[in-house]
């Protein structure tokens, strides 16, 4: 009997081609789609469920829809809001992958007889000496290992990324050659549960029912520079819409939610050579390691020395890095291989 693999299908080209590939390889493929958010959003809409169902019908595979709206709100949306209200910058995609897609969904896959979960992520899993490692995809411009960096080795042993050795252009070509029934979908790097005509600030205000609370803008010397309309409206490294008139650009370099203060300064003050990280995943033990570190998705891994003791790491970059934001994710690499990840505490 063929191995049963559940493919997380969003109705887009990547997951649809992943399902097609696995079926062509002879696996017993079933499609699974998640219902995650009840409001208007950028993904996980009813239209996406219908799109995924149409592709599953075309491929002649079973299709299931799982409702994780309550789990998603608790683990992802509430986390997102709480982090901003604590003066940090969250990355909900990383948490969603860890807790929802490769957490709750992976367990649900077992209930339908699946032995493995596959997705349309651009990443690779390399097995060596009985160990599994997460590795960047062949298409470096699309590689998504950053968003998967919280996945444990135990989870990696139960998942597949069929697109890891392909480029986005090749996947689109396969889709066209097969004739998959896909409509146009716009790719977005925005937060998926915030509607296209909305923004995260109004989203937070609406969900917390909070009014704008004016506070002070100060520089690194503590001097008053102006007033802000809510500290959670700002993120580290932000330059636009700060709310002051100055002869030179100013950037957000600090947020103090307790004092309701946002600290701003010239671009040179937004750089940091050392950051602290609370580790979520680490594969090398205590010690000092020459690695490269990535502090945001659209960021080339930068050479650094990573000093680790227990669940904490201090990262000393060879060159100062722009605006490492508390709450964001730091990912550590040996070459293309992910050896650790965690949440940035701050400079």
Secondary structure, 3 states (H helix, E strand, C coil): CCCEEEEECCCCHHHHHHHHHHHHCCCEEEEEEEECCCCCCCCCCHHHHHHHHHHHHHHCCEEEEEECHHHHHHHHHHHHHHHHHCCCCCCHHHHHHHHHHHHHHHHHHHHCCCCEEEECCCCEEEEECCEEEEECCCCCCCCCHHHHCCCCHHHHCCEEECCCCCCHHHHHHHHHHHCCCCCCCCCCCCCCCCCCCCCHHHHHHHHHCCCCCCEEEECCCCCEEEEECCHHHCCCCCCCCCCCCCCCCCEEEEEECCCCEEEEECHHHHEEEEEEEEEEEECCCCEEEEEEEECCCCCCCEEEEEEEECCEEEEEEEEEEECCCCCCEEEEEECCEEEEEEEEEEC
